[in-house]
């Protein structure tokens, strides 16, 4: 199993977009993404240059239905 990288919220959004997600809307500092085919949803906190914590990133990937290996390669 690949190790999750330390990424900012904007970097996480960029990688999810490469995997087929599109930005649905944002509310405050959180960006809501939906997958164009499976309609899976992911909410990503974008708090400037702060990195997303590992547990939070794991939860985002779980709700999006993306494996860690897919995310690391993207």
PQR file with spaces between the fields and no chain letter, atoms N, CA, C, O and H, PARSE charges and radii, in Angstrom:
ATOM       1  N    UNK     1       0.845   -1.177    0.000 -0.4000 1.5000
ATOM       2  CA   UNK     1       0.000    0.000    0.000 -0.0000 2.0000
ATOM       3  C    UNK     1       0.885    1.232    0.000  0.5500 1.7000
ATOM       4  O    UNK     1       1.848    1.312    0.762 -0.5500 1.4000
ATOM       5  N    UNK     2       0.561    2.184   -0.847 -0.4000 1.5000
ATOM       6  CA   UNK     2       1.345    3.409   -0.971 -0.0000 2.0000
ATOM       7  C    UNK     2       1.064    4.326    0.222  0.5500 1.7000
ATOM       8  O    UNK     2      -0.016    4.292    0.811 -0.5500 1.4000
ATOM       9  H    UNK     2      -0.222    2.119   -1.466  0.4000 1.0000
ATOM      10  N    UNK     3       2.039    5.124    0.553 -0.4000 1.5000
ATOM      11  CA   UNK     3       1.915    6.062    1.654 -0.0000 2.0000
ATOM      12  C    UNK     3       1.275    7.350    1.143  0.5500 1.7000
ATOM      13  O    UNK     3       1.601    7.814    0.050 -0.5500 1.4000
ATOM      14  H    UNK     3       2.916    5.151    0.075  0.4000 1.0000
ATOM      15  N    UNK     4       0.367    7.929    1.928 -0.4000 1.5000
ATOM      16  CA   UNK     4      -0.291    9.158    1.518 -0.0000 2.0000
ATOM      17  C    UNK     4       0.684   10.329    1.597  0.5500 1.7000
ATOM      18  O    UNK     4       1.388   10.478    2.596 -0.5500 1.4000
ATOM      19  H    UNK     4       0.102    7.552    2.816  0.4000 1.0000
ATOM      20  N    UNK     5       0.734   11.163    0.559 -0.4000 1.5000
ATOM      21  CA   UNK     5       1.641   12.320    0.589 -0.0000 2.0000
ATOM      22  C    UNK     5       1.040   13.470    1.401  0.5500 1.7000
ATOM      23  O    UNK     5      -0.167   13.506    1.642 -0.5500 1.4000
ATOM      24  H    UNK     5       0.162   11.042   -0.253  0.4000 1.0000
ATOM      25  N    UNK     6       1.888   14.398    1.815 -0.4000 1.5000
ATOM      26  CA   UNK     6       1.457   15.614    2.507 -0.0000 2.0000
ATOM      27  C    UNK     6       1.123   16.654    1.440  0.5500 1.7000
ATOM      28  O    UNK     6       2.022   17.149    0.760 -0.5500 1.4000
ATOM      29  H    UNK     6       2.868   14.368    1.619  0.4000 1.0000
ATOM      30  N    UNK     7      -0.156   16.992    1.286 -0.4000 1.5000
ATOM      31  CA   UNK     7      -0.595   17.914    0.250 -0.0000 2.0000
ATOM      32  C    UNK     7      -1.491   18.997    0.831  0.5500 1.7000
ATOM      33  O    UNK     7      -2.146   18.789    1.853 -0.5500 1.4000
ATOM      34  H    UNK     7      -0.887   16.591    1.839  0.4000 1.0000
ATOM      35  N    UNK     8      -1.517   20.150    0.180 -0.4000 1.5000
ATOM      36  CA   UNK     8      -2.458   21.197    0.557 -0.0000 2.0000
ATOM      37  C    UNK     8      -3.815   20.866   -0.046  0.5500 1.7000
ATOM      38  O    UNK     8      -3.928   19.969   -0.881 -0.5500 1.4000
ATOM      39  H    UNK     8      -0.985   20.319   -0.650  0.4000 1.0000
ATOM      40  N    UNK     9      -4.832   21.582    0.373 -0.4000 1.5000
ATOM      41  CA   UNK     9      -6.171   21.343   -0.151 -0.0000 2.0000
ATOM      42  C    UNK     9      -6.257   21.575   -1.655  0.5500 1.7000
ATOM      43  O    UNK     9      -6.937   20.829   -2.360 -0.5500 1.4000
ATOM      44  H    UNK     9      -4.741   22.311    1.052  0.4000 1.0000
ATOM      45  N    UNK    10      -5.572   22.606   -2.152 -0.4000 1.5000
ATOM      46  CA   UNK    10      -5.590   22.902   -3.590 -0.0000 2.0000
ATOM      47  C    UNK    10      -4.946   21.776   -4.390  0.5500 1.7000
ATOM      48  O    UNK    10      -5.403   21.457   -5.488 -0.5500 1.4000
ATOM      49  H    UNK    10      -5.019   23.212   -1.580  0.4000 1.0000
ATOM      50  N    UNK    11      -3.889   21.171   -3.851 -0.4000 1.5000
ATOM      51  CA   UNK    11      -3.229   20.057   -4.531 -0.0000 2.0000
ATOM      52  C    UNK    11      -4.125   18.820   -4.556  0.5500 1.7000
ATOM      53  O    UNK    11      -4.136   18.079   -5.539 -0.5500 1.4000
ATOM      54  H    UNK    11      -3.518   21.430   -2.960  0.4000 1.0000
ATOM      55  N    UNK    12      -4.870   18.598   -3.483 -0.4000 1.5000
ATOM      56  CA   UNK    12      -5.806   17.467   -3.430 -0.0000 2.0000
ATOM      57  C    UNK    12      -6.906   17.667   -4.465  0.5500 1.7000
ATOM      58  O    UNK    12      -7.277   16.724   -5.165 -0.5500 1.4000
ATOM      59  H    UNK    12      -4.861   19.199   -2.684  0.4000 1.0000
ATOM      60  N    UNK    13      -7.430   18.884   -4.568 -0.4000 1.5000
ATOM      61  CA   UNK    13      -8.461   19.188   -5.565 -0.0000 2.0000
ATOM      62  C    UNK    13      -7.917   18.941   -6.963  0.5500 1.7000
ATOM      63  O    UNK    13      -8.606   18.353   -7.797 -0.5500 1.4000
ATOM      64  H    UNK    13      -7.129   19.649   -4.000  0.4000 1.0000
ATOM      65  N    UNK    14      -6.696   19.378   -7.232 -0.4000 1.5000
ATOM      66  CA   UNK    14      -6.078   19.198   -8.548 -0.0000 2.0000
ATOM      67  C    UNK    14      -5.960   17.718   -8.911  0.5500 1.7000
ATOM      68  O    UNK    14      -6.250   17.331  -10.044 -0.5500 1.4000
ATOM      69  H    UNK    14      -6.136   19.855   -6.554  0.4000 1.0000
ATOM      70  N    UNK    15      -5.536   16.893   -7.958 -0.4000 1.5000
ATOM      71  CA   UNK    15      -5.391   15.458   -8.224 -0.0000 2.0000
ATOM      72  C    UNK    15      -6.739   14.782   -8.442  0.5500 1.7000
ATOM      73  O    UNK    15      -6.864   13.909   -9.300 -0.5500 1.4000
ATOM      74  H    UNK    15      -5.301   17.207   -7.038  0.4000 1.0000
ATOM      75  N    UNK    16      -7.750   15.181   -7.669 -0.4000 1.5000
ATOM      76  CA   UNK    16      -9.070   14.589   -7.849 -0.0000 2.0000
ATOM      77  C    UNK    16      -9.663   14.989   -9.203  0.5500 1.7000
ATOM      78  O    UNK    16     -10.368   14.195   -9.826 -0.5500 1.4000
ATOM      79  H    UNK    16      -7.648   15.891   -6.971  0.4000 1.0000
ATOM      80  N    UNK    17      -9.386   16.196   -9.657 -0.4000 1.5000
ATOM      81  CA   UNK    17      -9.862   16.616  -10.977 -0.0000 2.0000
ATOM      82  C    UNK    17      -9.222   15.772  -12.074  0.5500 1.7000
ATOM      83  O    UNK    17      -9.867   15.473  -13.079 -0.5500 1.4000
ATOM      84  H    UNK    17      -8.813   16.840   -9.151  0.4000 1.0000
ATOM      85  N    UNK    18      -7.958   15.382  -11.892 -0.4000 1.5000
ATOM      86  CA   UNK    18      -7.308   14.505  -12.865 -0.0000 2.0000
ATOM      87  C    UNK    18      -7.960   13.139  -12.918  0.5500 1.7000
ATOM      88  O    UNK    18      -7.868   12.445  -13.931 -0.5500 1.4000
ATOM      89  H    UNK    18      -7.434   15.624  -11.075  0.4000 1.0000
ATOM      90  N    UNK    19      -8.627   12.740  -11.825 -0.4000 1.5000
ATOM      91  CA   UNK    19      -9.284   11.440  -11.758 -0.0000 2.0000
ATOM      92  C    UNK    19     -10.741   11.494  -12.223  0.5500 1.7000
ATOM      93  O    UNK    19     -11.458   10.500  -12.103 -0.5500 1.4000
ATOM      94  H    UNK    19      -8.702   13.304  -11.003  0.4000 1.0000
ATOM      95  N    UNK    20     -11.191   12.635  -12.751 -0.4000 1.5000
ATOM      96  CA   UNK    20     -12.531   12.724  -13.307 -0.0000 2.0000
ATOM      97  C    UNK    20     -13.536   13.483  -12.460  0.5500 1.7000
ATOM      98  O    UNK    20     -14.715   13.529  -12.809 -0.5500 1.4000
ATOM      99  H    UNK    20     -10.609   13.443  -12.848  0.4000 1.0000
ATOM     100  N    UNK    21     -13.107   14.075  -11.364 -0.4000 1.5000
ATOM     101  CA   UNK    21     -14.012   14.857  -10.532 -0.0000 2.0000
ATOM     102  C    UNK    21     -14.121   16.272  -11.087  0.5500 1.7000
ATOM     103  O    UNK    21     -13.168   16.802  -11.660 -0.5500 1.4000
ATOM     104  H    UNK    21     -12.148   14.038  -11.080  0.4000 1.0000
ATOM     105  N    UNK    22     -15.283   16.873  -10.912 -0.4000 1.5000
ATOM     106  CA   UNK    22     -15.495   18.262  -11.308 -0.0000 2.0000
ATOM     107  C    UNK    22     -15.983   19.042  -10.091  0.5500 1.7000
ATOM     108  O    UNK    22     -16.652   18.496   -9.213 -0.5500 1.4000
ATOM     109  H    UNK    22     -16.057   16.443  -10.446  0.4000 1.0000
ATOM     110  N    UNK    23     -15.637   20.320  -10.055 -0.4000 1.5000
ATOM     111  CA   UNK    23     -16.013   21.151   -8.922 -0.0000 2.0000
ATOM     112  C    UNK    23     -17.502   21.454   -9.004  0.5500 1.7000
ATOM     113  O    UNK    23     -17.974   22.043   -9.976 -0.5500 1.4000
ATOM     114  H    UNK    23     -15.094   20.763  -10.768  0.4000 1.0000
ATOM     115  N    UNK    24     -18.230   21.050   -7.983 -0.4000 1.5000
ATOM     116  CA   UNK    24     -19.666   21.269   -7.931 -0.0000 2.0000
ATOM     117  C    UNK    24     -19.956   22.662   -7.375  0.5500 1.7000
ATOM     118  O    UNK    24     -20.641   23.463   -8.010 -0.5500 1.4000
ATOM     119  H    UNK    24     -17.847   20.571   -7.193  0.4000 1.0000
ATOM     120  N    UNK    25     -19.435   22.937   -6.203 -0.4000 1.5000
ATOM     121  CA   UNK    25     -19.571   24.253   -5.593 -0.0000 2.0000
ATOM     122  C    UNK    25     -18.582   24.357   -4.429  0.5500 1.7000
ATOM     123  O    UNK    25     -17.922   23.385   -4.064 -0.5500 1.4000
ATOM     124  H    UNK    25     -18.879   22.286   -5.687  0.4000 1.0000
ATOM     125  N    UNK    26     -18.499   25.543   -3.865 -0.4000 1.5000
ATOM     126  CA   UNK    26     -17.676   25.719   -2.670 -0.0000 2.0000
ATOM     127  C    UNK    26     -18.504   26.463   -1.635  0.5500 1.7000
ATOM     128  O    UNK    26     -19.390   27.255   -1.957 -0.5500 1.4000
ATOM     129  H    UNK    26     -19.035   26.334   -4.162  0.4000 1.0000
ATOM     130  N    UNK    27     -18.186   26.181   -0.392 -0.4000 1.5000
ATOM     131  CA   UNK    27     -18.878   26.836    0.703 -0.0000 2.0000
ATOM     132  C    UNK    27     -17.823   27.231    1.724  0.5500 1.7000
ATOM     133  O    UNK    27     -17.268   26.375    2.412 -0.5500 1.4000
ATOM     134  H    UNK    27     -17.466   25.537   -0.129  0.4000 1.0000
ATOM     135  N    UNK    28     -17.553   28.492    1.818 -0.4000 1.5000
ATOM     136  CA   UNK    28     -16.485   28.955    2.693 -0.0000 2.0000
ATOM     137  C    UNK    28     -15.151   28.513    2.145  0.5500 1.7000
ATOM     138  O    UNK    28     -14.810   28.826    1.005 -0.5500 1.4000
ATOM     139  H    UNK    28     -18.004   29.188    1.259  0.4000 1.0000
ATOM     140  N    UNK    29     -14.391   27.788    2.946 -0.4000 1.5000
ATOM     141  CA   UNK    29     -13.078   27.326    2.515 -0.0000 2.0000
ATOM     142  C    UNK    29     -13.097   25.844    2.121  0.5500 1.7000
ATOM     143  O    UNK    29     -12.042   25.212    2.053 -0.5500 1.4000
ATOM     144  H    UNK    29     -14.668   27.533    3.873  0.4000 1.0000
ATOM     145  N    UNK    30     -14.272   25.290    1.864 -0.4000 1.5000
ATOM     146  CA   UNK    30     -14.390   23.884    1.484 -0.0000 2.0000
ATOM     147  C    UNK    30     -14.900   23.769    0.045  0.5500 1.7000
ATOM     148  O    UNK    30     -15.867   24.428   -0.337 -0.5500 1.4000
ATOM     149  H    UNK    30     -15.129   25.803    1.919  0.4000 1.0000
ATOM     150  N    UNK    31     -14.243   22.934   -0.736 -0.4000 1.5000
ATOM     151  CA   UNK    31     -14.611   22.718   -2.126 -0.0000 2.0000
ATOM     152  C    UNK    31     -15.314   21.369   -2.232  0.5500 1.7000
ATOM     153  O    UNK    31     -14.802   20.361   -1.745 -0.5500 1.4000
ATOM     154  H    UNK    31     -13.458   22.399   -0.426  0.4000 1.0000
ATOM     155  N    UNK    32     -16.484   21.347   -2.866 -0.4000 1.5000
ATOM     156  CA   UNK    32     -17.249   20.121   -3.045 -0.0000 2.0000
ATOM     157  C    UNK    32     -17.051   19.657   -4.484  0.5500 1.7000
ATOM     158  O    UNK    32     -17.318   20.397   -5.431 -0.5500 1.4000
ATOM     159  H    UNK    32     -16.900   22.166   -3.262  0.4000 1.0000
ATOM     160  N    UNK    33     -16.576   18.414   -4.634 -0.4000 1.5000
ATOM     161  CA   UNK    33     -16.328   17.834   -5.948 -0.0000 2.0000
ATOM     162  C    UNK    33     -17.246   16.636   -6.156  0.5500 1.7000
ATOM     163  O    UNK    33     -17.551   15.906   -5.212 -0.5500 1.4000
ATOM     164  H    UNK    33     -16.359   17.813   -3.865  0.4000 1.0000
ATOM     165  N    UNK    34     -17.684   16.439   -7.397 -0.4000 1.5000
ATOM     166  CA   UNK    34     -18.484   15.270   -7.759 -0.0000 2.0000
ATOM     167  C    UNK    34     -17.837   14.593   -8.945  0.5500 1.7000
ATOM     168  O    UNK    34     -17.274   15.249   -9.821 -0.5500 1.4000
ATOM     169  H    UNK    34     -17.437   17.032   -8.163  0.4000 1.0000
ATOM     170  N    UNK    35     -17.922   13.264   -8.965 -0.4000 1.5000
ATOM     171  CA   UNK    35     -17.382   12.521  -10.095 -0.0000 2.0000
ATOM     172  C    UNK    35     -18.401   12.575  -11.225  0.5500 1.7000
ATOM     173  O    UNK    35     -19.604   12.443  -11.000 -0.5500 1.4000
ATOM     174  H    UNK    35     -18.379   12.731   -8.253  0.4000 1.0000
ATOM     175  N    UNK    36     -17.908   12.770  -12.436 -0.4000 1.5000
ATOM     176  CA   UNK    36     -18.794   12.956  -13.583 -0.0000 2.0000
ATOM     177  C    UNK    36     -19.576   11.689  -13.945  0.5500 1.7000
ATOM     178  O    UNK    36     -20.670   11.791  -14.500 -0.5500 1.4000
ATOM     179  H    UNK    36     -16.931   12.877  -12.619  0.4000 1.0000
ATOM     180  N    UNK    37     -19.045   10.502  -13.647 -0.4000 1.5000
ATOM     181  CA   UNK    37     -19.711    9.259  -14.016 -0.0000 2.0000
ATOM     182  C    UNK    37     -20.423    8.620  -12.826  0.5500 1.7000
ATOM     183  O    UNK    37     -21.621    8.347  -12.899 -0.5500 1.4000
ATOM     184  H    UNK    37     -18.157   10.419  -13.196  0.4000 1.0000
ATOM     185  N    UNK    38     -19.705    8.381  -11.741 -0.4000 1.5000
ATOM     186  CA   UNK    38     -20.273    7.641  -10.611 -0.0000 2.0000
ATOM     187  C    UNK    38     -21.035    8.519   -9.626  0.5500 1.7000
ATOM     188  O    UNK    38     -21.690    8.000   -8.723 -0.5500 1.4000
ATOM     189  H    UNK    38     -18.731    8.603  -11.682  0.4000 1.0000
ATOM     190  N    UNK    39     -20.960    9.843   -9.783 -0.4000 1.5000
ATOM     191  CA   UNK    39     -21.625   10.802   -8.907 -0.0000 2.0000
ATOM     192  C    UNK    39     -21.131   10.730   -7.462  0.5500 1.7000
ATOM     193  O    UNK    39     -21.832   11.180   -6.555 -0.5500 1.4000
ATOM     194  H    UNK    39     -20.427   10.264  -10.517  0.4000 1.0000
ATOM     195  N    UNK    40     -19.946   10.177   -7.229 -0.4000 1.5000
ATOM     196  CA   UNK    40     -19.354   10.160   -5.893 -0.0000 2.0000
ATOM     197  C    UNK    40     -18.996   11.591   -5.496  0.5500 1.7000
ATOM     198  O    UNK    40     -18.711   12.425   -6.355 -0.5500 1.4000
ATOM     199  H    UNK    40     -19.377    9.812   -7.966  0.4000 1.0000
ATOM     200  N    UNK    41     -19.012   11.870   -4.204 -0.4000 1.5000
ATOM     201  CA   UNK    41     -18.777   13.225   -3.734 -0.0000 2.0000
ATOM     202  C    UNK    41     -17.571   13.273   -2.794  0.5500 1.7000
ATOM     203  O    UNK    41     -17.319   12.336   -2.036 -0.5500 1.4000
ATOM     204  H    UNK    41     -19.244   11.193   -3.506  0.4000 1.0000
ATOM     205  N    UNK    42     -16.837   14.379   -2.860 -0.4000 1.5000
ATOM     206  CA   UNK    42     -15.710   14.602   -1.961 -0.0000 2.0000
ATOM     207  C    UNK    42     -15.713   16.058   -1.528  0.5500 1.7000
ATOM     208  O    UNK    42     -15.894   16.949   -2.358 -0.5500 1.4000
ATOM     209  H    UNK    42     -17.042   15.140   -3.476  0.4000 1.0000
ATOM     210  N    UNK    43     -15.516   16.309   -0.244 -0.4000 1.5000
ATOM     211  CA   UNK    43     -15.431   17.661    0.297 -0.0000 2.0000
ATOM     212  C    UNK    43     -14.006   17.867    0.772  0.5500 1.7000
ATOM     213  O    UNK    43     -13.524   17.147    1.647 -0.5500 1.4000
ATOM     214  H    UNK    43     -15.369   15.584    0.430  0.4000 1.0000
ATOM     215  N    UNK    44     -13.324   18.865    0.185 -0.4000 1.5000
ATOM     216  CA   UNK    44     -11.916   19.095    0.479 -0.0000 2.0000
ATOM     217  C    UNK    44     -11.753   20.450    1.151  0.5500 1.7000
ATOM     218  O    UNK    44     -12.188   21.460    0.599 -0.5500 1.4000
ATOM     219  H    UNK    44     -13.715   19.450   -0.525  0.4000 1.0000
ATOM     220  N    UNK    45     -11.126   20.499    2.354 -0.4000 1.5000
ATOM     221  CA   UNK    45     -10.860   21.780    2.994 -0.0000 2.0000
ATOM     222  C    UNK    45      -9.653   22.454    2.355  0.5500 1.7000
ATOM     223  O    UNK    45      -8.591   21.843    2.229 -0.5500 1.4000
ATOM     224  H    UNK    45     -10.773   19.678    2.803  0.4000 1.0000
ATOM     225  N    UNK    46      -9.813   23.702    1.955 -0.4000 1.5000
ATOM     226  CA   UNK    46      -8.715   24.465    1.352 -0.0000 2.0000
ATOM     227  C    UNK    46      -8.402   25.648    2.264  0.5500 1.7000
ATOM     228  O    UNK    46      -8.980   26.724    2.115 -0.5500 1.4000
ATOM     229  H    UNK    46     -10.675   24.198    2.057  0.4000 1.0000
ATOM     230  N    UNK    47      -7.493   25.443    3.199 -0.4000 1.5000
ATOM     231  CA   UNK    47      -7.133   26.464    4.177 -0.0000 2.0000
ATOM     232  C    UNK    47      -5.754   27.027    3.861  0.5500 1.7000
ATOM     233  O    UNK    47      -4.818   26.864    4.644 -0.5500 1.4000
ATOM     234  H    UNK    47      -7.023   24.569    3.320  0.4000 1.0000
ATOM     235  N    UNK    48      -5.630   27.682    2.726 -0.4000 1.5000
ATOM     236  CA   UNK    48      -4.375   28.319    2.340 -0.0000 2.0000
ATOM     237  C    UNK    48      -3.261   27.317    2.121  0.5500 1.7000
ATOM     238  O    UNK    48      -3.424   26.349    1.378 -0.5500 1.4000
ATOM     239  H    UNK    48      -6.391   27.814    2.090  0.4000 1.0000
ATOM     240  N    UNK    49      -2.125   27.547    2.766 -0.4000 1.5000
ATOM     241  CA   UNK    49      -0.960   26.688    2.570 -0.0000 2.0000
ATOM     242  C    UNK    49      -0.881   25.549    3.592  0.5500 1.7000
ATOM     243  O    UNK    49       0.114   24.827    3.631 -0.5500 1.4000
ATOM     244  H    UNK    49      -1.992   28.334    3.369  0.4000 1.0000
ATOM     245  N    UNK    50      -1.921   25.382    4.421 -0.4000 1.5000
ATOM     246  CA   UNK    50      -1.927   24.285    5.392 -0.0000 2.0000
ATOM     247  C    UNK    50      -2.106   22.951    4.676  0.5500 1.7000
ATOM     248  O    UNK    50      -2.870   22.845    3.716 -0.5500 1.4000
ATOM     249  H    UNK    50      -2.730   25.970    4.389  0.4000 1.0000
ATOM     250  N    UNK    51      -1.395   21.941    5.152 -0.4000 1.5000
ATOM     251  CA   UNK    51      -1.546   20.614    4.562 -0.0000 2.0000
ATOM     252  C    UNK    51      -2.763   19.913    5.161  0.5500 1.7000
ATOM     253  O    UNK    51      -3.128   20.141    6.314 -0.5500 1.4000
ATOM     254  H    UNK    51      -0.775   22.027    5.932  0.4000 1.0000
ATOM     255  N    UNK    52      -3.372   19.066    4.359 -0.4000 1.5000
ATOM     256  CA   UNK    52      -4.514   18.274    4.810 -0.0000 2.0000
ATOM     257  C    UNK    52      -3.962   17.116    5.640  0.5500 1.7000
ATOM     258  O    UNK    52      -3.055   16.414    5.193 -0.5500 1.4000
ATOM     259  H    UNK    52      -3.075   18.881    3.422  0.4000 1.0000
ATOM     260  N    UNK    53      -4.493   16.913    6.830 -0.4000 1.5000
ATOM     261  CA   UNK    53      -4.005   15.848    7.697 -0.0000 2.0000
ATOM     262  C    UNK    53      -4.274   14.487    7.072  0.5500 1.7000
ATOM     263  O    UNK    53      -5.207   14.322    6.286 -0.5500 1.4000
ATOM     264  H    UNK    53      -5.230   17.483    7.194  0.4000 1.0000
ATOM     265  N    UNK    54      -3.447   13.521    7.432 -0.4000 1.5000
ATOM     266  CA   UNK    54      -3.505   12.192    6.835 -0.0000 2.0000
ATOM     267  C    UNK    54      -4.863   11.529    7.027  0.5500 1.7000
ATOM     268  O    UNK    54      -5.399   10.948    6.083 -0.5500 1.4000
ATOM     269  H    UNK    54      -2.689   13.655    8.071  0.4000 1.0000
ATOM     270  N    UNK    55      -5.425   11.603    8.216 -0.4000 1.5000
ATOM     271  CA   UNK    55      -6.726   10.998    8.480 -0.0000 2.0000
ATOM     272  C    UNK    55      -7.835   11.653    7.684  0.5500 1.7000
ATOM     273  O    UNK    55      -8.742   10.979    7.195 -0.5500 1.4000
ATOM     274  H    UNK    55      -4.990   12.075    8.983  0.4000 1.0000
ATOM     275  N    UNK    56      -7.761   12.964    7.555 -0.4000 1.5000
ATOM     276  CA   UNK    56      -8.746   13.691    6.764 -0.0000 2.0000
ATOM     277  C    UNK    56      -8.648   13.307    5.297  0.5500 1.7000
ATOM     278  O    UNK    56      -9.663   13.097    4.632 -0.5500 1.4000
ATOM     279  H    UNK    56      -7.025   13.511    7.952  0.4000 1.0000
ATOM     280  N    UNK    57      -7.420   13.217    4.794 -0.4000 1.5000
ATOM     281  CA   UNK    57      -7.209   12.835    3.398 -0.0000 2.0000
ATOM     282  C    UNK    57      -7.714   11.417    3.146  0.5500 1.7000
ATOM     283  O    UNK    57      -8.303   11.145    2.099 -0.5500 1.4000
ATOM     284  H    UNK    57      -6.595   13.388    5.333  0.4000 1.0000
ATOM     285  N    UNK    58      -7.490   10.522    4.091 -0.4000 1.5000
ATOM     286  CA   UNK    58      -7.980    9.152    3.957 -0.0000 2.0000
ATOM     287  C    UNK    58      -9.511    9.137    3.897  0.5500 1.7000
ATOM     288  O    UNK    58     -10.093    8.394    3.108 -0.5500 1.4000
ATOM     289  H    UNK    58      -7.012   10.743    4.942  0.4000 1.0000
ATOM     290  N    UNK    59     -10.160    9.951    4.723 -0.4000 1.5000
ATOM     291  CA   UNK    59     -11.618   10.051    4.708 -0.0000 2.0000
ATOM     292  C    UNK    59     -12.150   10.622    3.406  0.5500 1.7000
ATOM     293  O    UNK    59     -13.185   10.181    2.907 -0.5500 1.4000
ATOM     294  H    UNK    59      -9.687   10.555    5.365  0.4000 1.0000
ATOM     295  N    UNK    60     -11.438   11.614    2.850 -0.4000 1.5000
ATOM     296  CA   UNK    60     -11.831   12.200    1.567 -0.0000 2.0000
ATOM     297  C    UNK    60     -11.780   11.137    0.477  0.5500 1.7000
ATOM     298  O    UNK    60     -12.702   11.022   -0.331 -0.5500 1.4000
ATOM     299  H    UNK    60     -10.597   11.972    3.256  0.4000 1.0000
ATOM     300  N    UNK    61     -10.700   10.363    0.458 -0.4000 1.5000
ATOM     301  CA   UNK    61     -10.548    9.331   -0.562 -0.0000 2.0000
ATOM     302  C    UNK    61     -11.598    8.237   -0.406  0.5500 1.7000
ATOM     303  O    UNK    61     -12.099    7.707   -1.398 -0.5500 1.4000
ATOM     304  H    UNK    61      -9.951   10.457    1.114  0.4000 1.0000
ATOM     305  N    UNK    62     -11.930    7.899    0.836 -0.4000 1.5000
ATOM     306  CA   UNK    62     -12.943    6.872    1.086 -0.0000 2.0000
ATOM     307  C    UNK    62     -14.307    7.333    0.601  0.5500 1.7000
ATOM     308  O    UNK    62     -15.029    6.563   -0.032 -0.5500 1.4000
ATOM     309  H    UNK    62     -11.523    8.329    1.642  0.4000 1.0000
ATOM     310  N    UNK    63     -14.669    8.578    0.886 -0.4000 1.5000
ATOM     311  CA   UNK    63     -15.975    9.077    0.438 -0.0000 2.0000
ATOM     312  C    UNK    63     -16.017    9.258   -1.075  0.5500 1.7000
ATOM     313  O    UNK    63     -17.085    9.187   -1.682 -0.5500 1.4000
ATOM     314  H    UNK    63     -14.082    9.204    1.400  0.4000 1.0000
ATOM     315  N    UNK    64     -14.844    9.494   -1.690 -0.4000 1.5000
ATOM     316  CA   UNK    64     -14.780    9.666   -3.141 -0.0000 2.0000
ATOM     317  C    UNK    64     -14.719    8.332   -3.869  0.5500 1.7000
ATOM     318  O    UNK    64     -14.947    8.271   -5.077 -0.5500 1.4000
ATOM     319  H    UNK    64     -13.976    9.552   -1.197  0.4000 1.0000
ATOM     320  N    UNK    65     -14.413    7.267   -3.144 -0.4000 1.5000
ATOM     321  CA   UNK    65     -14.301    5.949   -3.781 -0.0000 2.0000
ATOM     322  C    UNK    65     -13.021    5.786   -4.576  0.5500 1.7000
ATOM     323  O    UNK    65     -12.986    5.062   -5.571 -0.5500 1.4000
ATOM     324  H    UNK    65     -14.227    7.317   -2.162  0.4000 1.0000
ATOM     325  N    UNK    66     -11.961    6.465   -4.133 -0.4000 1.5000
ATOM     326  CA   UNK    66     -10.668    6.417   -4.820 -0.0000 2.0000
ATOM     327  C    UNK    66      -9.680    5.683   -3.916  0.5500 1.7000
ATOM     328  O    UNK    66      -9.609    5.954   -2.717 -0.5500 1.4000
ATOM     329  H    UNK    66     -11.990    7.053   -3.325  0.4000 1.0000
ATOM     330  N    UNK    67      -8.922    4.756   -4.492 -0.4000 1.5000
ATOM     331  CA   UNK    67      -7.915    4.048   -3.702 -0.0000 2.0000
ATOM     332  C    UNK    67      -6.675    4.948   -3.534  0.5500 1.7000
ATOM     333  O    UNK    67      -6.454    5.887   -4.300 -0.5500 1.4000
ATOM     334  H    UNK    67      -8.980    4.535   -5.466  0.4000 1.0000
ATOM     335  N    UNK    68      -5.898    4.631   -2.528 -0.4000 1.5000
ATOM     336  CA   UNK    68      -4.674    5.390   -2.251 -0.0000 2.0000
ATOM     337  C    UNK    68      -3.719    5.287   -3.439  0.5500 1.7000
ATOM     338  O    UNK    68      -3.079    6.273   -3.807 -0.5500 1.4000
ATOM     339  H    UNK    68      -6.078    3.869   -1.906  0.4000 1.0000
ATOM     340  N    UNK    69      -3.620    4.103   -4.040 -0.4000 1.5000
ATOM     341  CA   UNK    69      -2.709    3.905   -5.174 -0.0000 2.0000
ATOM     342  C    UNK    69      -3.114    4.771   -6.362  0.5500 1.7000
ATOM     343  O    UNK    69      -2.260    5.382   -7.005 -0.5500 1.4000
ATOM     344  H    UNK    69      -4.140    3.303   -3.742  0.4000 1.0000
ATOM     345  N    UNK    70      -4.412    4.827   -6.654 -0.4000 1.5000
ATOM     346  CA   UNK    70      -4.909    5.677   -7.744 -0.0000 2.0000
ATOM     347  C    UNK    70      -4.565    7.134   -7.485  0.5500 1.7000
ATOM     348  O    UNK    70      -4.134    7.853   -8.386 -0.5500 1.4000
ATOM     349  H    UNK    70      -5.106    4.331   -6.131  0.4000 1.0000
ATOM     350  N    UNK    71      -4.760    7.562   -6.242 -0.4000 1.5000
ATOM     351  CA   UNK    71      -4.554    8.964   -5.886 -0.0000 2.0000
ATOM     352  C    UNK    71      -3.083    9.334   -5.971  0.5500 1.7000
ATOM     353  O    UNK    71      -2.748   10.417   -6.449 -0.5500 1.4000
ATOM     354  H    UNK    71      -5.110    6.978   -5.510  0.4000 1.0000
ATOM     355  N    UNK    72      -2.202    8.456   -5.517 -0.4000 1.5000
ATOM     356  CA   UNK    72      -0.768    8.742   -5.534 -0.0000 2.0000
ATOM     357  C    UNK    72      -0.246    8.855   -6.973  0.5500 1.7000
ATOM     358  O    UNK    72       0.608    9.692   -7.267 -0.5500 1.4000
ATOM     359  H    UNK    72      -2.474    7.575   -5.129  0.4000 1.0000
ATOM     360  N    UNK    73      -0.764    8.011   -7.853 -0.4000 1.5000
ATOM     361  CA   UNK    73      -0.307    8.018   -9.257 -0.0000 2.0000
ATOM     362  C    UNK    73      -0.806    9.275   -9.982  0.5500 1.7000
ATOM     363  O    UNK    73      -0.105    9.800  -10.846 -0.5500 1.4000
ATOM     364  H    UNK    73      -1.457    7.331   -7.613  0.4000 1.0000
ATOM     365  N    UNK    74      -2.006    9.764   -9.642 -0.4000 1.5000
ATOM     366  CA   UNK    74      -2.617   10.904  -10.355 -0.0000 2.0000
ATOM     367  C    UNK    74      -1.814   12.169  -10.205  0.5500 1.7000
ATOM     368  O    UNK    74      -2.194   13.209  -10.742 -0.5500 1.4000
ATOM     369  H    UNK    74      -2.575    9.337   -8.939  0.4000 1.0000
